[in-house]
């Protein structure tokens, strides 16, 4: 399976023969194409997500081996966070069994155009919506992984929260918590979500938070053990691509250390010369970034 061009998907046999192709009026990203047996019939289905147009929202399409459309799911909803646009573009599709019940769950991720809300939704094998989680900002990073080694996969996402002063954030959901809205939970219509963990990282004076300068989490992973303790790392990218690595403890509530890579230290000097920042990158400044905010199960604990 491959993209022939920005509008056309080609499905091939193992020997390279073209089985079928499908051309869409809307554009497609490689990350919004997935293949797997979603209904247990022993045959793979193809899932394709499209980017919205100026009048039509993006959709998730399902095709069987014959290439004839089985179903489609329209992304988005009206008036989410008061946003005037109901147009959404597909960003990513994943096929997983999230609750280990033997039934496949389809994880879809879409972002509003041209505004900020993001949708993380779970569909069943018939394309019916099971639940939706709404985030106050873009989510460029999303993965389905077992982050806490309990054999049950979580949905881990990272990005920016527009309603928390454009701060970098990372969230962890499981099958039971994919519903409602993200912090600060101030939309009067959507229910409060119950994220397993949601972390807001402090912005840097001059490089984020003020004047709509965005920060975002670009990577999140389990590092392993250090001195007998489990460590997770979140990579935050601030304005002008300045990067910080936050080393977090096993509970994801405390910062063990912050690492600033050499190229970002050099970038800081350049930003200072240009007057974008007006202070030195001292150990005290880096230490001040450890003041993260944390929510657990919908309640702020730090």
C-alpha positions as CSV (number, residue, x, y, z in Angstrom):
1,X,0.0,0.0,0.0
2,X,1.4,3.4,-1.0
3,X,0.5,6.9,-1.9
4,X,0.8,7.4,-5.7
5,X,0.2,11.1,-5.3
6,X,-1.3,13.4,-2.7
7,X,-4.9,12.2,-3.7
8,X,-4.4,8.6,-4.7
9,X,-3.8,5.4,-2.7
10,X,-2.6,2.2,-4.5
11,X,-3.0,-1.2,-2.9
12,X,-0.6,-3.9,-4.2
13,X,-0.2,-7.7,-3.8
14,X,3.0,-9.1,-2.3
15,X,4.3,-9.7,-5.8
16,X,3.8,-6.0,-6.7
17,X,0.6,-6.4,-8.7
18,X,-1.8,-3.5,-8.3
19,X,-5.0,-4.9,-6.7
20,X,-6.9,-1.6,-6.7
21,X,-6.5,2.1,-6.3
22,X,-8.6,4.9,-5.0
23,X,-8.5,8.6,-5.9
24,X,-10.0,11.2,-3.5
25,X,-10.9,14.8,-4.1
26,X,-9.2,15.6,-0.8
27,X,-5.5,15.2,0.0
28,X,-4.0,12.4,2.1
29,X,-1.1,12.1,4.5
30,X,1.0,9.0,4.8
31,X,0.4,8.9,8.5
32,X,-3.4,8.7,7.9
33,X,-3.2,5.3,6.1
34,X,-3.4,2.0,7.9
35,X,-4.0,-1.7,7.1
36,X,-5.1,-4.5,9.3
37,X,-7.8,-7.1,9.9
38,X,-10.3,-5.0,11.8
39,X,-13.3,-7.4,11.8
40,X,-11.6,-10.8,12.4
41,X,-12.5,-12.3,9.0
42,X,-8.8,-13.1,8.2
43,X,-8.6,-10.4,5.5
44,X,-7.0,-7.0,5.8
45,X,-9.0,-3.8,5.5
46,X,-7.5,-0.5,4.4
47,X,-8.2,2.7,6.4
48,X,-7.6,6.0,4.7
49,X,-8.0,9.5,6.3
50,X,-8.4,12.6,4.3
51,X,-7.5,16.3,4.8
52,X,-10.5,18.6,4.8
53,X,-11.4,20.9,2.0
54,X,-12.8,24.4,2.3
55,X,-16.4,23.1,2.7
56,X,-16.1,19.4,3.6
57,X,-14.5,17.9,6.7
58,X,-12.0,15.1,6.4
59,X,-13.2,11.5,6.7
60,X,-11.9,8.1,7.6
61,X,-12.7,5.6,4.9
62,X,-12.6,1.8,5.2
63,X,-12.1,-0.5,2.2
64,X,-12.0,-4.3,2.1
65,X,-9.7,-6.3,-0.2
66,X,-12.1,-5.8,-3.1
67,X,-11.6,-2.0,-2.9
68,X,-15.3,-1.2,-2.5
69,X,-16.0,1.3,0.2
70,X,-17.4,-0.3,3.4
71,X,-18.0,2.8,5.5
72,X,-16.8,6.3,6.2
73,X,-16.6,8.4,9.4
74,X,-16.7,12.2,9.3
75,X,-14.1,13.8,11.6
76,X,-14.9,16.6,14.0
77,X,-18.0,18.2,15.5
78,X,-19.6,21.6,15.6
79,X,-18.7,24.4,18.1
80,X,-16.0,22.5,20.0
81,X,-14.4,25.0,22.4
82,X,-16.5,27.6,20.7
83,X,-14.5,27.2,17.4
84,X,-16.5,28.5,14.4
85,X,-15.1,25.9,12.0
86,X,-16.3,22.3,11.9
87,X,-13.6,21.3,9.4
88,X,-11.1,18.7,10.5
89,X,-8.2,17.0,8.8
90,X,-7.0,13.4,9.4
91,X,-3.6,13.3,11.0
92,X,-3.1,9.7,12.1
93,X,-4.8,6.2,12.2
94,X,-3.8,3.3,14.5
95,X,-5.3,-0.2,14.8
96,X,-5.0,-1.7,18.3
97,X,-6.9,-3.8,20.8
98,X,-6.9,-1.1,23.6
99,X,-8.7,-3.0,26.3
100,X,-7.5,-6.6,25.4
101,X,-11.0,-7.9,24.8
102,X,-10.0,-9.5,21.5
103,X,-11.9,-6.8,19.5
104,X,-9.9,-4.3,17.3
105,X,-10.2,-0.6,18.2
106,X,-9.5,2.0,15.6
107,X,-7.7,5.1,16.9
108,X,-8.1,8.2,14.8
109,X,-6.6,11.6,15.3
110,X,-7.8,14.8,13.6
111,X,-7.1,18.5,13.9
112,X,-9.4,21.4,13.2
113,X,-8.7,23.7,10.2
114,X,-7.9,26.6,10.6
115,X,-8.2,26.7,14.4
116,X,-6.8,24.7,17.3
117,X,-9.0,21.9,18.6
118,X,-7.8,18.3,18.1
119,X,-9.9,15.1,18.3
120,X,-8.7,11.7,19.4
121,X,-11.5,9.2,18.7
122,X,-12.1,5.5,19.0
123,X,-14.1,3.7,16.3
124,X,-15.4,0.1,16.1
125,X,-14.9,-2.2,13.2
126,X,-18.1,-0.7,11.6
127,X,-16.9,2.9,11.8
128,X,-19.2,3.7,14.6
129,X,-17.9,6.3,17.2
130,X,-17.2,4.8,20.6
131,X,-15.8,7.9,22.3
132,X,-14.0,11.1,21.6
133,X,-11.4,13.1,23.5
134,X,-11.1,16.8,22.7
135,X,-7.8,18.7,23.2
136,X,-7.3,22.5,23.3
137,X,-4.5,22.6,20.8
138,X,-2.5,20.7,18.1
139,X,-1.3,17.2,18.8
140,X,1.7,16.5,16.5
141,X,2.8,13.4,18.4
142,X,0.6,10.4,19.2
143,X,1.4,6.7,19.8
144,X,-0.3,3.6,21.2
145,X,2.2,2.0,23.6
146,X,2.2,0.2,27.0
147,X,3.9,3.1,28.9
148,X,3.7,1.6,32.4
149,X,4.4,-2.1,31.6
150,X,1.0,-3.4,32.7
151,X,0.4,-5.1,29.3
152,X,-2.4,-2.7,28.4
153,X,-1.6,-0.1,25.7
154,X,-2.1,3.6,26.5
155,X,-2.6,6.5,24.1
156,X,0.3,8.9,24.6
157,X,0.1,12.3,22.9
158,X,2.1,15.5,23.0
159,X,1.6,19.0,21.7
160,X,0.4,22.5,22.6
161,X,-2.4,23.6,24.8
162,X,-3.7,27.0,23.6
163,X,-5.8,27.6,26.8
164,X,-2.8,27.0,29.0
165,X,-0.9,30.0,27.5
166,X,0.3,27.9,24.5
167,X,2.4,25.7,26.8
168,X,3.9,22.3,25.9
169,X,1.9,19.4,27.2
170,X,1.8,15.6,27.2
171,X,-1.2,13.4,28.0
172,X,-1.8,9.8,28.7
173,X,-5.1,8.1,28.1
174,X,-6.4,4.6,28.2
175,X,-9.5,2.9,26.8
176,X,-11.6,4.1,29.8
177,X,-10.5,7.7,29.7
178,X,-10.9,8.7,26.0
179,X,-13.7,11.1,26.4
180,X,-14.3,14.7,27.4
181,X,-12.1,17.8,27.2
182,X,-8.5,18.5,28.2
183,X,-7.3,20.9,30.9
184,X,-8.1,23.6,31.9
185,X,-11.6,22.0,31.6
186,X,-13.3,25.3,31.1
187,X,-15.6,24.5,28.2
188,X,-19.2,24.7,29.5
189,X,-20.5,22.0,27.2
190,X,-17.9,19.2,27.1
191,X,-17.4,17.0,30.2
192,X,-14.2,17.0,32.2
193,X,-11.8,14.3,30.9
194,X,-10.2,11.8,33.3
195,X,-6.7,11.5,31.8
196,X,-4.4,9.0,33.6
197,X,-1.8,11.8,33.5
198,X,-1.6,15.3,31.9
199,X,1.5,17.4,32.3
200,X,2.0,21.1,31.5
201,X,5.6,22.1,31.1
202,X,6.7,25.7,31.9
203,X,7.4,28.0,29.0
204,X,10.6,30.0,28.7
205,X,10.4,33.8,29.2
206,X,11.0,35.2,25.7
207,X,10.4,31.9,23.9
208,X,6.9,30.8,24.8
209,X,3.6,31.6,26.4
210,X,3.5,35.4,25.8
211,X,2.7,36.9,22.4
212,X,1.3,33.6,21.1
213,X,4.7,31.9,21.0
214,X,4.0,28.2,20.9
215,X,5.8,25.4,22.8
216,X,5.1,21.8,22.2
217,X,6.1,18.2,23.2
218,X,7.6,16.5,20.2
219,X,8.7,13.2,21.8
220,X,7.9,11.2,24.9
221,X,9.4,7.8,25.8
222,X,10.4,5.4,28.5
223,X,14.1,5.8,29.1
224,X,14.8,2.8,31.3
225,X,16.2,2.7,34.8
226,X,18.8,5.0,36.3
227,X,20.2,4.1,39.7
228,X,17.3,1.7,40.1
229,X,14.5,4.1,39.3
230,X,12.4,4.3,36.2
231,X,12.9,7.4,34.0
232,X,10.7,8.9,31.3
233,X,11.8,11.7,28.9
234,X,9.7,14.4,27.3
235,X,11.3,16.5,24.6
236,X,9.9,20.0,24.5
237,X,10.4,22.3,21.5
238,X,10.0,26.0,22.2
239,X,9.9,29.0,19.9
240,X,12.8,29.1,17.3
241,X,13.3,25.3,17.8
242,X,15.0,25.6,21.2
243,X,14.8,22.1,22.8
244,X,14.7,20.9,26.4
245,X,14.7,17.3,27.6
246,X,12.7,16.7,30.8
247,X,13.7,13.6,32.7
248,X,10.6,12.5,34.7
249,X,10.2,10.0,37.6
250,X,8.0,6.9,37.4
251,X,4.9,8.7,38.7
252,X,5.3,11.5,36.1
253,X,4.9,14.1,38.8
254,X,8.5,15.3,39.4
255,X,11.4,16.4,37.1
256,X,14.6,14.7,37.9
257,X,16.7,16.8,35.6
258,X,16.6,18.9,32.5
259,X,19.1,18.5,29.7
260,X,19.7,21.3,27.1
261,X,21.4,19.8,24.1
262,X,24.6,21.5,22.8
263,X,22.9,22.8,19.6
264,X,20.2,24.5,21.7
265,X,22.8,26.0,24.0
266,X,24.4,27.5,20.9
267,X,21.0,28.7,19.7
268,X,20.5,30.5,23.0
269,X,23.6,32.6,22.4
270,X,22.3,33.5,19.0
271,X,18.9,34.4,20.3
272,X,20.5,36.6,23.0
273,X,22.6,38.4,20.4
274,X,19.3,39.2,18.5
275,X,17.6,40.4,21.7
276,X,15.0,37.7,21.7
277,X,16.2,36.7,25.1
278,X,18.0,39.1,27.4
279,X,19.4,36.8,30.1
280,X,22.0,34.0,30.4
281,X,21.2,30.3,30.3
282,X,22.4,29.6,33.9
283,X,21.9,26.5,36.0
284,X,19.4,28.5,38.1
285,X,17.4,29.3,35.0
286,X,17.3,25.6,34.0
287,X,16.4,24.6,37.5
288,X,13.4,27.0,37.5
289,X,11.9,25.0,34.6
290,X,11.3,22.0,36.8
291,X,8.0,23.6,38.1
292,X,5.6,21.4,36.0
293,X,1.8,21.2,36.5
294,X,0.2,17.8,36.7
295,X,-3.3,16.4,36.5
296,X,-4.3,12.9,37.4
297,X,-7.8,11.5,36.7
298,X,-9.1,15.0,36.0
299,X,-7.8,16.6,39.2
300,X,-4.7,18.9,39.4
301,X,-2.3,17.3,41.8
302,X,0.6,19.7,41.3
